[in-house]
Amino acid sequence: MISKKYVYGSGAVLAETSEFKAQPPEGIDATGASSEGASVYQLIRDDIIEGRLAANERLVITDLARRHGTSTNPVREALQLLRGEGFVTFVPNRGARVRPIDQDFVRDIYEIGVLIEPSLTRWFVNMATVEDIAELERIQSLIEENNFTDTVRHSELDTAFHTVMYRKHYNRHAAELWWKHREVLRAVSRRFDFTLARRAAILSEHRELIAHVKAGRANEAAELIARHVEGSGRHILEHMRARNAARAG
């Protein structure tokens, strides 16, 4: 039986994986907000993703503060964070509104990942250590042990797997962009189940990626990660299309 604890980052042993939350690469603040602002940000983002705040709905700061039992400053902070992620738009003299979480929104985000992640991966393969590879294998073993039974745990472990590859990259702007976009896609995708085909692809592609890293095949690893990211994005899009078709029918 594989232990539910594993070494991550600087070597610290993490808590049980059921309690584990993936952390951004070192030096990157997950939100850049105060604790209260970060809490309100999560609440409003959840409301947008779950449809409790409708597309194009006007976001009134005082109403949101009252709704979440806080002052207006954390709400302003949260809306700025959501604007940076693309969930909220600001129109001069009209305030903030909910951006539609549609197929174009998802496509734009994952296509950026297809462009930048191969570069990050190619660098990682050329710089990977024995410890890095061992960590990838350890996390992948936990992913396989979980086998999508707990989808939240899978999401956290999957993010940890990819963070191993990007956490040391010298271009912190690229690493931060990857993290922020991944968090957006994670938030959107949690509304949908993994298809059997996508489950199989994730597991096999992770193992193939580890093999490329071990062998130092940087170009092959970069090509694989591009397919992996595109597959993830298309998986979300297909779910969105199916949901929209069901609603229309």
C-alpha positions in Angstrom: 0.0 0.0 0.0 1.4 3.4 -1.0 1.7 5.8 1.9 -0.7 8.7 1.9 2.2 11.1 2.6 4.9 12.1 0.3 7.8 14.6 0.0 7.1 17.8 -1.9 9.0 21.0 -2.6 11.7 21.6 -0.1 11.5 18.1 1.3 8.7 18.6 3.8 6.3 15.7 4.3 2.8 16.7 3.4 -0.4 15.9 5.2 -2.7 13.1 4.1 -3.6 13.5 0.5 -7.3 13.9 1.3 -6.3 17.1 3.2 -3.7 18.2 0.7 -4.1 21.4 -1.3 -1.7 22.0 -4.2 0.5 25.1 -3.7 1.8 27.4 -6.4 5.5 27.4 -7.4 7.8 29.0 -4.8 7.7 32.8 -5.0 4.3 33.0 -6.5 1.5 34.1 -4.3 -1.6 32.1 -5.0 -3.9 35.2 -5.0 -1.8 38.1 -3.8 -4.6 39.2 -1.6 -5.2 39.6 2.1 -6.7 36.6 3.9 -10.2 38.3 3.9 -9.9 39.4 0.3 -8.8 35.9 -0.7 -11.8 34.3 1.1 -14.3 36.7 -0.6 -12.5 36.1 -3.9 -13.1 32.3 -3.6 -16.8 32.8 -2.7 -17.5 35.1 -5.6 -15.6 33.0 -8.0 -17.6 29.9 -6.9 -20.8 31.9 -7.4 -19.8 32.8 -10.9 -18.7 29.3 -11.9 -21.8 27.7 -10.4 -24.1 30.3 -12.1 -25.4 31.8 -8.9 -24.1 35.1 -10.4 -25.3 35.1 -14.0 -23.4 36.1 -17.1 -23.3 39.9 -17.5 -24.8 40.4 -14.1 -23.8 43.7 -12.5 -21.6 43.3 -9.4 -22.5 45.9 -6.9 -19.8 46.1 -4.2 -22.1 47.0 -1.3 -24.5 44.2 -2.2 -21.6 41.7 -2.4 -20.2 42.9 1.0 -23.6 42.5 2.6 -24.1 39.1 1.0 -20.7 37.8 2.3 -20.8 39.6 5.7 -17.8 41.7 5.1 -16.7 45.3 4.4 -16.3 46.8 0.9 -12.5 46.7 0.8 -12.2 42.9 0.6 -14.9 42.9 -2.1 -12.9 45.4 -4.1 -9.8 43.4 -3.7 -11.6 40.2 -4.8 -13.1 41.8 -7.9 -9.7 43.0 -9.0 -8.3 39.5 -8.6 -11.3 38.1 -10.6 -10.7 40.8 -13.3 -7.1 39.6 -13.6 -8.3 36.0 -14.1 -11.0 37.1 -16.7 -14.0 36.2 -14.6 -15.0 39.9 -14.2 -15.0 42.8 -16.6 -15.0 46.5 -15.7 -16.8 49.0 -17.9 -16.1 52.8 -17.3 -19.0 54.4 -15.5 -20.9 51.1 -15.3 -18.8 49.1 -12.8 -18.1 45.4 -12.7 -20.0 42.6 -14.5 -19.7 38.8 -14.6 -17.9 37.6 -17.7 -19.7 34.7 -19.5 -17.9 31.5 -18.7 -18.3 30.2 -22.2 -16.4 28.0 -24.7 -14.4 31.0 -26.0 -13.2 31.7 -22.5 -12.0 28.2 -21.9 -10.5 27.9 -25.4 -8.5 31.1 -25.0 -7.0 29.9 -21.7 -6.1 26.4 -22.6 -4.6 27.6 -26.0 -2.2 29.8 -24.0 -1.2 26.7 -22.0 -0.5 24.8 -25.3 1.9 27.6 -26.2 3.8 28.1 -23.0 3.9 24.7 -21.3 6.0 23.0 -23.9 8.7 25.6 -23.4 8.5 25.1 -19.6 8.6 21.4 -20.0 11.6 21.4 -22.4 13.6 23.4 -19.9 12.6 21.1 -17.0 13.7 17.9 -18.9 17.2 19.4 -19.5 17.4 20.4 -15.8 15.7 17.6 -14.0 17.4 15.8 -11.1 17.0 12.3 -9.8 15.0 13.8 -6.9 12.6 15.5 -9.4 11.9 12.3 -11.2 11.4 10.4 -8.0 8.9 13.0 -6.9 7.0 12.8 -10.2 6.8 9.0 -9.8 5.7 9.3 -6.2 2.9 11.7 -7.0 1.9 9.6 -10.1 1.6 6.5 -7.9 -0.8 8.4 -5.6 -2.8 9.5 -8.6 -3.1 6.0 -9.8 -3.9 4.7 -6.3 -6.7 7.3 -6.1 -7.8 6.3 -9.6 -10.3 9.2 -9.9 -12.3 7.9 -6.9 -12.0 11.3 -5.2 -12.0 13.9 -8.0 -10.9 16.7 -5.7 -7.9 14.7 -4.5 -7.1 13.9 -8.1 -7.2 17.6 -9.1 -4.8 18.5 -6.2 -2.4 15.7 -7.0 -2.5 16.3 -10.7 -1.6 20.0 -10.1 1.2 19.0 -7.8 2.6 16.7 -10.5 2.8 19.5 -13.0 4.1 22.0 -10.4 7.1 19.7 -9.9 8.1 20.5 -13.5 7.5 24.3 -13.5 8.4 25.3 -9.9 12.1 25.9 -10.6 11.8 27.7 -13.9 13.7 31.0 -14.1 10.9 32.8 -15.9 8.6 33.5 -12.9 6.2 35.4 -15.1 5.6 32.3 -17.3 5.3 30.1 -14.2 2.8 32.5 -12.6 0.7 32.7 -15.8 0.6 28.9 -15.9 -0.5 28.7 -12.3 -3.3 31.3 -12.7 -4.6 29.8 -15.8 -4.5 26.3 -14.4 -6.4 27.4 -11.4 -9.1 28.9 -13.6 -9.5 25.7 -15.7 -9.5 23.6 -12.5 -12.3 25.7 -11.1 -14.4 25.4 -14.3 -13.7 21.7 -14.9 -14.8 20.6 -11.4 -18.4 20.8 -12.7 -17.8 17.9 -15.0 -16.9 14.2 -14.5 -13.8 12.7 -16.2 -14.8 10.4 -19.1 -13.2 7.0 -19.2 -11.2 8.0 -22.3 -9.8 11.1 -20.6 -9.0 9.1 -17.4 -7.0 6.6 -19.5 -5.2 9.4 -21.4 -4.2 11.2 -18.3 -2.6 8.2 -16.7 -0.8 7.0 -19.8 0.4 10.4 -20.7 1.8 11.1 -17.3 3.7 7.8 -17.4 5.0 8.5 -20.9 6.1 12.0 -19.8 8.0 10.5 -16.9 9.8 8.1 -19.3 10.7 11.1 -21.6 12.1 13.0 -18.6 14.2 10.0 -17.5 15.6 9.6 -21.0 16.3 13.3 -21.4 14.0 13.5 -24.4 13.1 17.2 -24.1 11.5 17.6 -27.5 9.3 14.5 -27.2 8.3 15.6 -23.7 7.4 19.1 -25.0 5.2 17.6 -27.8 3.5 15.3 -25.3 2.7 18.1 -22.9 1.1 20.2 -25.7 -1.2 17.3 -26.6 -1.9 16.7 -22.9 -2.9 20.3 -22.3 -5.0 20.4 -25.5 -6.7 17.2 -24.5 -7.6 18.6 -21.1 -9.0 21.8 -22.7 -11.0 19.9 -25.3 -12.4 17.6 -22.6 -13.8 20.7 -20.8 -15.2 22.1 -24.1 -16.9 18.9 -25.0 -18.6 18.8 -21.6 -19.7 22.4 -22.1 -21.1 21.6 -25.6 -23.0 18.6 -24.2 -24.4 20.6 -21.4 -25.5 23.4 -23.7 -27.1 21.0 -26.1 -29.0 19.3 -23.2 -30.3 22.7 -22.1 -31.3 23.7 -25.6 -33.1 20.4 -26.2 
